[in-house]
Amino acid sequence: MKQEKLINLIFELIKNSKRSDRDLAKTLGVSQPTVTRLRKTLEKEAIHQYTVIPNLSFLGFEIVALTFARSKELIHPLWEKGKTWSTKQPNVIYLTTGQGMGQDALMVSIHRDYGDFVKFYQDFRRDWTPVLQDFNTFLISVEGSIKMKPFSFNYLIDAQKPTETE
């Protein structure tokens, strides 16, 4: 039952993390102190941070780049290098290992314009070509691309509901 309350609360916070504990309690049908306790539990175990998903063009960004890479050797020895390198790159918003398409890493970076991307890409090639077998980049124009479904975690709310066949 507590797990269900935690999950319901996190989905309410996904909808709007600025809501008061009192308002959340009313929506969830529990007391405000219960919501406060549950929120503290979530903040320790399940919420990495509260954030917004900004309109990138409003902030002056034109390009999102997805870079898929394959390392020459096992990726494990490169983890620390990747962590250190990515913390020095404000354009990099996500870097992870994974599997698929013959690749073992993914990087998501955001750029003000094509010139900014080119400089970043040149630095990336200089720093990583010695240890990467290959890499491919997929560029997305923030304004020019057709967004068939905007980026949002709100879709998870519907994804967690049981379907009619369940």
C-alpha positions as MATLAB code, in Angstrom:
seq = 'MKQEKLINLIFELIKNSKRSDRDLAKTLGVSQPTVTRLRKTLEKEAIHQYTVIPNLSFLGFEIVALTFARSKELIHPLWEKGKTWSTKQPNVIYLTTGQGMGQDALMVSIHRDYGDFVKFYQDFRRDWTPVLQDFNTFLISVEGSIKMKPFSFNYLIDAQKPTETE';
ca = [
       0.000    0.000    0.000;
       2.832    2.412    0.823;
       4.482    1.634   -2.538;
       1.209    2.484   -4.316;
       0.985    5.782   -2.417;
       4.593    6.588   -3.341;
       3.928    5.869   -7.008;
       0.723    7.931   -7.004;
       2.569   10.820   -5.381;
       5.445   10.730   -7.843;
       2.992   10.835  -10.756;
       1.243   13.833   -9.191;
       4.639   15.514   -8.819;
       5.428   14.763  -12.470;
       2.229   16.585  -13.418;
       3.233   19.613  -11.340;
       6.096   19.521   -8.830;
       5.228   22.996   -7.516;
       2.028   21.839   -5.830;
       1.798   22.126   -2.064;
       1.708   19.049    0.163;
      -1.776   20.157    1.276;
      -3.050   20.226   -2.323;
      -1.405   16.871   -3.082;
      -2.973   15.358    0.049;
      -6.429   16.472   -1.081;
      -5.897   14.950   -4.545;
      -4.509   11.670   -3.173;
      -7.036   11.356   -0.336;
      -4.431   11.233    2.448;
      -3.307   13.638    5.156;
      -0.812   16.441    4.540;
       1.708   14.927    7.034;
       1.484   11.635    5.092;
       2.304   13.441    1.846;
       5.225   15.215    3.525;
       6.611   11.877    4.792;
       6.087   10.211    1.401;
       7.750   13.125   -0.411;
      10.807   12.856    1.870;
      11.016    9.136    1.099;
      10.771    9.826   -2.642;
      13.433   12.531   -2.424;
      15.807    9.988   -0.879;
      14.967    7.041   -3.120;
      13.297    8.054   -6.375;
      13.601   11.766   -7.201;
      17.014   12.771   -8.529;
      16.076   16.443   -8.734;
      13.195   18.790   -9.378;
      13.611   20.500  -12.722;
      11.788   22.029  -15.669;
      11.849   21.023  -19.310;
      12.583   24.339  -20.993;
      11.760   25.524  -24.478;
      15.285   25.211  -25.921;
      14.769   27.809  -28.651;
      13.657   30.343  -26.007;
      17.025   29.753  -24.322;
      18.839   30.301  -27.629;
      19.625   26.701  -28.586;
      19.088   25.513  -32.157;
      20.488   21.961  -32.235;
      20.156   18.752  -30.212;
      22.774   16.141  -31.146;
      22.515   12.422  -30.448;
      25.940   10.821  -30.762;
      26.171    7.036  -30.835;
      29.647    5.545  -30.308;
      31.415    2.201  -30.234;
      34.565    1.830  -28.200;
      37.629   -0.056  -29.450;
      37.867   -1.981  -26.197;
      35.590   -2.753  -23.290;
      33.661    0.340  -22.286;
      34.235   -0.220  -18.532;
      37.777    1.247  -18.424;
      36.448    4.355  -20.191;
      33.740    5.121  -17.609;
      35.887    7.388  -15.468;
      37.283    9.200  -18.510;
      33.712    9.705  -19.761;
      32.509   11.001  -16.396;
      35.427   13.413  -16.088;
      35.183   14.599  -19.699;
      31.404   15.088  -19.652;
      31.428   17.158  -16.446;
      33.636   19.671  -18.283;
      31.173   19.847  -21.213;
      28.163   22.032  -20.383;
      26.605   21.095  -23.745;
      26.393   17.418  -22.730;
      23.134   16.765  -20.911;
      23.272   12.954  -20.938;
      25.992   10.328  -21.423;
      25.430    6.628  -20.881;
      26.495    3.168  -21.924;
      24.037    0.934  -23.722;
      23.647   -1.541  -26.542;
      22.150   -1.383  -30.004;
      22.885   -0.511  -33.630;
      26.411   -1.855  -33.094;
      27.122    0.918  -30.573;
      27.835    0.869  -26.847;
      27.422    4.502  -25.766;
      25.042    7.420  -26.281;
      25.605   11.124  -25.716;
      22.970   13.846  -25.919;
      24.282   17.381  -26.367;
      22.639   20.758  -26.998;
      24.141   23.577  -29.089;
      23.410   27.239  -29.741;
      23.974   26.882  -33.490;
      25.814   24.818  -36.076;
      29.119   26.632  -35.426;
      28.871   25.774  -31.733;
      28.183   22.145  -32.648;
      31.169   22.018  -35.050;
      33.572   23.292  -32.364;
      32.181   20.785  -29.868;
      32.399   17.974  -32.443;
      36.036   18.818  -33.248;
      36.929   18.732  -29.546;
      35.009   15.461  -29.142;
      36.889   13.891  -32.080;
      40.251   15.074  -30.718;
      39.553   13.676  -27.247;
      37.795   10.431  -28.177;
      39.024    9.181  -31.586;
      41.926    7.252  -29.989;
      39.525    5.053  -27.978;
      36.463    4.894  -30.215;
      36.069    2.501  -33.113;
      33.414    4.727  -34.643;
      30.695    7.234  -33.818;
      27.695    8.667  -35.593;
      25.767   11.812  -34.847;
      22.103   12.521  -35.497;
      21.278   16.263  -35.473;
      17.870   17.624  -34.553;
      16.868   21.197  -35.377;
      15.023   22.523  -32.325;
      12.717   24.687  -34.446;
      12.892   23.037  -37.879;
      12.124   19.429  -36.974;
       8.598   18.056  -36.912;
       7.821   17.129  -33.318;
       5.307   14.331  -33.420;
       5.364   13.970  -29.637;
       7.025   16.573  -27.403;
       9.525   15.436  -24.753;
       7.708   15.040  -21.441;
       7.553   12.644  -18.509;
       3.791   13.252  -18.271;
       3.272   10.342  -20.683;
       4.429    7.989  -17.909;
       1.240    8.794  -16.030;
      -0.850    7.115  -18.730;
       1.729    4.342  -19.255;
       1.360    3.143  -15.668;
      -2.420    2.756  -15.920;
      -3.622   -0.814  -16.615;
      -4.867   -1.431  -20.136;
      -8.311   -2.888  -20.850;
      -6.808   -6.329  -21.534;
      -5.127   -6.512  -18.126;
];
